[in-house]
């Protein structure tokens, strides 16, 4: 009875996880596979573990994050972008994501890992996150995987990268020069399914930067980048 109850709990956890991911799987078996740790593969003599999906998901994750950094932080040098990418895709970040979307209860683990707290081990959670990304890529293509990765990373993007964020840097520079807080004004245009945002930022005497983007956040970052360039350029 205990094993059947445990299996039922995990099945429900997988269903709930699928809903949190926001991706409707055409082949739900891919998500199931993404959650199979090698300990369960060995113990239950399953056809496959999630390791190949993890390998695939790691590459997809790297491409999506590289693209996002290039677009959001195009003013930064290659070395800084590389360090930022490493920060975003490291084990700590991926494990944080897995805990936030509750991957642990949905994992299929061998008895030893279950008994030793495997559902909360950062290494297992990080690997499963990459495998899930790989599963979404196979099921829905690159755009589906890109949407998932950006949605998962958005809450920690600037938090993990700290003051590399143009808005944060502008705030610090304005404060250091006694110019007060930057003030952002955003206008929108276009239909609901394809909105464009234009933001102007004023620091001190008046507007010194503007930027556009497909989201308010992107346009604010672009405006802050231009404002930084203006403030940092000698008269």
GIDA-V898569 format. One line per field, one symbol per residue. burial: 1 if it has 16 or more other C-alpha atoms within 10 Angstrom, else 0. A space follows every 10 residues. Layout:
burial = ???
//
This chain:
burial = 0000000001 1011001100 1010100001 1111111111 1000000011 1011011101 1101110010 0110000000 1001100110 1011111110 1111111111 0010000111 0101111111 1111111110 0101110110 0110001100 0001111011 1111000000 0101010100 0000011111 1110001111 1110011111 1111111100 10000
//
